[in-house]
Amino acid sequence: MSEKSKEYYLNRAVELSIKGSTEGKGYPFGAVVVRNGEIVGEGHNQVYDSQDPTAHAEVVAIRNACKNLNTFELPDCELYTSCEPCPMCLGAIYWARISRVYYANSRHDAAAIGFDDALIYEEIPLPISERKVEMIQMDKAEAMKAFELWEKASDRGAVL
């Protein structure tokens, strides 16, 4: 793919971030998913308007692409985003198996305007017992049945 095409897709992500900043009560983030030179999904941050804390631009774009392509995996796709993905979006990118991410602003640029993910980056490698959000494992015997059924299933999907 040419550098000019990459610029086009990144510019579209930036346009969506501007839309997110100016319409409704959105936030300044936009993203597009591209496959074979075609935009197959796009979105801007819709956390406030949808009252959904997971409605970040990258997640919205991934959901849109998966719906449009009728799949839950995007291994032959690239994501263009106006800002370096946060830890949640990075997880979604890995789960969708997106092959490459292009971004404009860094997480440090985002932190400078109040979108600071440093706490999450610091929490992830900590032992569960040391995290700020208390994590309590309960009886798992019943829950293990679902895992056992999954292991026996012949028509199960792929896993990371």
N, C-alpha and C positions, 0 to 999 in steps of 0.2 A: 504494500500500500504506500502511496506517495506521501511525502511530508505535507503536501498541500491538502490531501484528503484528511490526514490526521488533524491538521489545523482546523479544517471545516467541522469535524466532529467535536473537537474540543470547544470551538466557538459556539456550537449548538448547545453544549452543556453549560457554557457560560451564559448564553441567552436564557436558558431555563433557570439558572440561578438568579438572574436579574428579575425574571418573571416571579420567582419565589419571593424575592425581596419587595416587590411592588404590588402584587395582587393578594388580596385577603390579608392575612397576618402571617405570611410565610417567612421562611428563613432563606439566606442567600446561598443555596446549594442546588446544583443541577447535574444531571447525568444522562448519558445515552449509552445504549448497548448496540454494537455494530457487528453484523455478520456478513461476510462476503461483500463488503463495501456498501451495505445498506443498513440504515437505522431500523432496528427491529423492536426497540423499546426505549422509552425515555420517561423522564420524570423530574420533578423538582420537589424539594422538601415540603411535605404536607403535614408535619407533626401537629401544628396548631390547628389548622383547618379541620383535620380529620380526628383530632384528639387521640392520636395514635403515636406513641413515642417511638415506634419502629418505622414510621413513614419517612425515613430519610431518603434523599434523592436517589441514592444508589439502589436501595431496596425497592423503591417505587419503580425505577427503571428495570430492575431485574424481574419484578413481578409482571410488569407490562410485557417484557420480552418473552417470558415463559408462557404467558397467556397467548400472545400472538403466534408463538411457534409451537404451542401445545406440547410443552416439555417442561421438565424441572431441572434440566441440565443444559448448560450453555458452553460446552468445551471449545466450540469453534467460534466463540465470540470474544470481542474486546469491549472494555468499558472505558468511556471517556467521562471524566468528572471534574467539576469546577474546583474541587478541593480533595486533598489526600483523604481517603476513606477513614472513618472512625473505626474502632475495634469491632463494633457490631456489624457495620457494613463490610469490613474486611472478612468477617466470618461468613456473611452471605455470599461474598464473591468466591470464597473457597468452596462453599457448599454448592454453588451453581457451576463450579469448575470453569469459571471464566479464565481464559488463557493469559490475558494481559490487561493492565490498567494504565491509562494515561491520565495525569491530573495536573491542575494548574497550581492553586494555592496550597501551601503546606499546612499541616496540623498546627504548626507554630503561628502561622498567619491567622488561623481560625481562633486559636487561643487568645491572640491579641485583641479580638473583638468580642470575647466572652464565650466562645465555644471551645472549652478546654477539656480534652479527653485524658489529660495526664493521669488523673486518679484511676481511670479504668486500666490504662497501660501499666500502672504500678500494681494494681490489684491482681491482675491475671496470673502472674508468676508466683504469687504468695500461696503458701499452704492454705487450704480451706479454713482452717482454724484461726488464721490471722487476718482474714478479710473483714472489711468494715460491714458488709452485709452478712449477717449470721446465716450459716448454712448448717442444717440439721438433717442428718440421714435418719430415716425411720425404717420400720420393718419393710423389707423388700421382697419377702417371700411371694406375695401375690403379684407384685410387679414383674418378678422374674418370669412368670408364666408367659407374658407377652414376648420376652426375649427368646424363650424356648420355642414358642410357636414360630417366631421369625426365623430361627435357625433351621427349622424343619420345612419351612415354605420353599416351594420350588420356583415360584414366580415372583420372587422379591426383587426390588430395585437395587441399584448399585449403592454402595456406601463409600464414604471417603477412605 
